[in-house]
């Protein structure tokens, strides 16, 4: 069994386990209850994935930034949008990527509520439930659905002002603007052509796999100077080719 097939099977099993815990009626009573539920969800997923993804080390913090050690490294986001999960919402996923010598080579992003399995391999294309993905063909930002997100809890005042200013600017240029989590979900929607662009003022490791989805679906991903994205880029725009330049102009 090849590595992608093995990874997909493990992620699907973890998703089934999390669905057994999930309820649309879930409402945490307070912060301690919320944090306990988040930890329990993460544990439910990692208990399944760790034995299956054992051929390479795991990065210890999916919210970290900066370079990754050489060789093969797994980056696992056990429950992207975990806070949505514990509030009974449906936009959450399980994300796994394999990084080889600093470059993403495999990505799996699974949305159990929708039963949508996004996959990509470097040079091998991007797929949704086995069907090839292609980014949007739009060329006019005024017709575009775009978005940004919050990679992790807590914003500095400066970061909050920058994000807010970019949303204000984009609301005047794009058709609709989303601000939501998880970021991986939005990037998968860009890869599927459902959204047209996503911008982000941080570049945490859990974004690595979803960025590969966009690239392999024909999207353009650059830093805010227009240089090709890499895992050390401090910020980025991921977009369909026809709206990438216009998006970059608004948010840089």
Secondary structure, 3 states (H helix, E strand, C coil): CCHHHHHHHHHHHHHHHHHHHCCCCCCCCCHHHHHHHHHHHHHHHHHHHHHHCCCCEECCCCCCCCCCCCCEEEEEEEEECHHHHCCCCCCCEEEEEEEECCEEEEEEEEECCCCEEEEEECCCEEEECCEECCCCCCCCHHHCEEEECCCCCCCCHHHHHHHHHHHHHHHCCCCEEEECCCHHHHHHHHHCCCCCEEEECCCCHHHHHHHHHHHHCCCEEECCCCCECCCCCCCEEEECHHHHHHHHHHHC
